[in-house]
Amino acid sequence: MQTSYFTIGIIILLALALVIWLVIRNLKDEKDFEKDNIDSSLVEPKDPEIE
């Protein structure tokens, strides 16, 4: 069986690019989620009389 190192290299590069893209996207989504949580807590303060 012959191994095509060129094909294996391309597959590894594509997999690495996919992992990097997913990590960057996750970090961006996490920042947006935290920003939304902080903004909503500032806009709607909790009323202690309700509890």
C-alpha positions as CSV (number, residue, x, y, z in Angstrom):
1,M,0.0,0.0,0.0
2,Q,1.4,3.4,-1.0
3,T,1.0,6.4,1.3
4,S,0.3,9.7,-0.4
5,Y,2.0,12.1,2.0
6,F,0.7,15.1,0.0
7,T,-2.9,14.0,0.5
8,I,-2.3,13.3,4.2
9,G,-0.7,16.7,4.6
10,I,-3.7,18.5,3.0
11,I,-6.1,16.6,5.2
12,I,-4.2,17.4,8.3
13,L,-4.0,21.1,7.3
14,L,-7.7,21.2,6.7
15,A,-8.5,19.6,10.0
16,L,-6.2,22.0,11.8
17,A,-7.8,25.0,10.1
18,L,-11.3,23.6,11.1
19,V,-10.2,23.3,14.8
20,I,-8.7,26.8,14.8
21,W,-11.8,28.3,13.2
22,L,-14.1,26.5,15.8
23,V,-12.0,27.8,18.7
24,I,-12.0,31.4,17.5
25,R,-15.8,31.2,16.8
26,N,-16.4,29.8,20.3
27,L,-14.3,32.6,21.9
28,K,-16.3,35.2,20.0
29,D,-19.6,33.7,20.9
30,E,-18.6,33.4,24.6
31,K,-17.6,37.1,24.7
32,D,-21.0,38.1,23.1
33,F,-22.8,35.9,25.6
34,E,-21.0,37.5,28.6
35,K,-21.6,40.9,27.2
36,D,-25.4,40.2,26.8
37,N,-25.5,39.0,30.4
38,I,-23.7,42.0,31.8
39,D,-25.9,44.4,29.8
40,S,-29.2,42.8,30.8
41,S,-28.2,42.9,34.5
42,L,-27.5,46.6,34.3
43,V,-30.7,47.4,32.4
44,E,-33.0,45.4,34.7
45,P,-31.9,45.8,38.3
46,K,-33.5,43.4,40.7
47,D,-36.1,44.8,43.1
48,P,-35.5,43.4,46.7
49,E,-39.2,43.9,47.6
50,I,-40.3,41.3,45.0
51,E,-38.2,38.5,46.7
